[in-house]
């Protein structure tokens, strides 16, 4: 392990806490993430260069440290910097997706933590979409009408769209986040509490129309 790798691991524990990764957790991250070495294959950046950018707050920390210490990251970790025109432009490009500067700065800090492990694609538009869907689901749940087919259809369409952009999560996530995940609260729990039969779009139109 290089000195930079040790420093990244220490910073990761500072942010996420010191929680064990089980074999099931390892298998999960192997399915949905790549190693830092794999990320750098075919690119000019070396793993230690990426680690240096992580420690300097130019790139997110790893999403997970596997039980053997391997840094696991999204396969598209470097793509946003490419899209922004380079790492130096990434903060401005990223934060420009939010109209409120305070929200933009908060989301940038959250992005750098590496904890956006909920999304299949960690991009500003997907972060914004997730927040909008969570707010919409909570708004619908605030006035429950489980006997209304239209209400159920709208709720389940929102839930389905949230599920489409989220990863399943793993047990380790419930430890580092200190409780249930957004999937637990707004997908699994909602479906259990308000079951529905059939395809909601067959009753009230396309899911996209419902969500908007």
Secondary structure as the mmCIF struct_conf table of DSSP 4:
data_model
#
loop_
_struct_conf.conf_type_id
_struct_conf.id
_struct_conf.beg_label_comp_id
_struct_conf.beg_label_asym_id
_struct_conf.beg_label_seq_id
_struct_conf.end_label_comp_id
_struct_conf.end_label_asym_id
_struct_conf.end_label_seq_id
HELX_RH_AL_P HELX_RH_AL_P1 UNK A 3 UNK A 16
HELX_LH_PP_P HELX_LH_PP_P1 UNK A 20 UNK A 22
HELX_RH_AL_P HELX_RH_AL_P2 UNK A 23 UNK A 32
STRN STRN1 UNK A 34 UNK A 35
HELX_RH_AL_P HELX_RH_AL_P3 UNK A 36 UNK A 40
TURN_TY1_P TURN_TY1_P1 UNK A 41 UNK A 42
BEND BEND1 UNK A 43 UNK A 44
HELX_RH_AL_P HELX_RH_AL_P4 UNK A 47 UNK A 55
TURN_TY1_P TURN_TY1_P2 UNK A 56 UNK A 57
BEND BEND2 UNK A 58 UNK A 59
HELX_LH_PP_P HELX_LH_PP_P2 UNK A 60 UNK A 62
BEND BEND3 UNK A 63 UNK A 63
STRN STRN2 UNK A 64 UNK A 65
TURN_TY1_P TURN_TY1_P3 UNK A 67 UNK A 68
STRN STRN3 UNK A 71 UNK A 73
TURN_TY1_P TURN_TY1_P4 UNK A 75 UNK A 78
HELX_RH_AL_P HELX_RH_AL_P5 UNK A 79 UNK A 84
TURN_TY1_P TURN_TY1_P5 UNK A 85 UNK A 85
BEND BEND4 UNK A 86 UNK A 86
HELX_RH_AL_P HELX_RH_AL_P6 UNK A 87 UNK A 95
TURN_TY1_P TURN_TY1_P6 UNK A 96 UNK A 97
BEND BEND5 UNK A 99 UNK A 100
HELX_RH_AL_P HELX_RH_AL_P7 UNK A 101 UNK A 112
TURN_TY1_P TURN_TY1_P7 UNK A 113 UNK A 114
BEND BEND6 UNK A 118 UNK A 118
STRN STRN4 UNK A 119 UNK A 119
BEND BEND7 UNK A 120 UNK A 121
HELX_RH_AL_P HELX_RH_AL_P8 UNK A 124 UNK A 141
TURN_TY1_P TURN_TY1_P8 UNK A 142 UNK A 143
TURN_TY1_P TURN_TY1_P9 UNK A 146 UNK A 147
HELX_RH_AL_P HELX_RH_AL_P9 UNK A 149 UNK A 165
STRN STRN5 UNK A 166 UNK A 166
HELX_RH_AL_P HELX_RH_AL_P10 UNK A 171 UNK A 176
TURN_TY1_P TURN_TY1_P10 UNK A 177 UNK A 178
BEND BEND8 UNK A 179 UNK A 179
HELX_RH_AL_P HELX_RH_AL_P11 UNK A 182 UNK A 183
HELX_RH_PI_P HELX_RH_PI_P1 UNK A 184 UNK A 188
HELX_RH_AL_P HELX_RH_AL_P12 UNK A 189 UNK A 193
BEND BEND9 UNK A 194 UNK A 194
BEND BEND10 UNK A 198 UNK A 198
TURN_TY1_P TURN_TY1_P11 UNK A 200 UNK A 200
HELX_RH_AL_P HELX_RH_AL_P13 UNK A 201 UNK A 204
BEND BEND11 UNK A 205 UNK A 205
HELX_RH_AL_P HELX_RH_AL_P14 UNK A 207 UNK A 211
#
